[in-house]
Amino acid sequence: MHPGILREASPDLPTDITNRRAHEQCVCCAAEAAIADQRASFQRWGVMADWDNAYLTMNPEYEAAQLRVFAEMLERGRIFRGLRPVYWSPSSVTALAEAELEYPEGHV
């Protein structure tokens, strides 16, 4: 799971959890609560979906499929190291996607 999702779902979780199992349980619990809230909102808004069979990126099957695709891309030489900025939000303690950045009008 993306660490930012945990932070957004439950920003009051301690960041110094040393017991890996306890940390995984916190992550899972926070993620499941966030998913349930989002599902309820979508249903309230009238969004139609197969709610009983929704895909979740935290499912092991989904993660395994992503790793297979990544391995195939690596074998084909599509993955490489290069220089690229990582936009960091100190207030939410997570990395930001470029699409999440907002600049004031006329910043350039």
Buried (B, 14 or more C-beta within 10 A) or exposed (E): BEEBBBBBBBEEBEEEBEEEEEBEEBBEBBBEEBBEEEBEEBEEEEEEEEEEEEEEEBEEEEEEEEEEEEEEEEEEEEEEEEEEEEEEEEEEEBEBEEEEEEEEEEEE
